[in-house]
Amino acid sequence: MTVEVIADKDKLQARVIVVSGLVAAVDSGQIILNVGAKNGVKVGDQLNVERVTKEIKDPATGQVLRRLSTPVGVVKVTDVDDVSSVCTAVSGAGFKTGDAVKTVTQ
């Protein structure tokens, strides 16, 4: 059995989960996110926090084409349930409800 698994190692693919969510609340140094285990968040994950500073809209349709954002900091997940997660700040400050969180890309 073990030999087969090793022989098939080329068939295994790394699954990259990209998390995208929002800061739901900031309370006593804890940052609560609206994404959790169902979105692939795990304890120990680090996420970038960004604040949307401007929305570029299509003048014809009013649809948002692009959101410009500035980095706020990085948070680390300390607790996760199905639909939310609790984080602490690794860097940055001034996190606010509505800030966007995204997977730290290497």
Summary of the structure (lengths in Angstrom):
residues: 106
radius of gyration: 17.7
end to end distance: 34.1
largest distance: 60.7
contacts: 267
relative contact order: 0.29
helix: 11%
strand: 50%
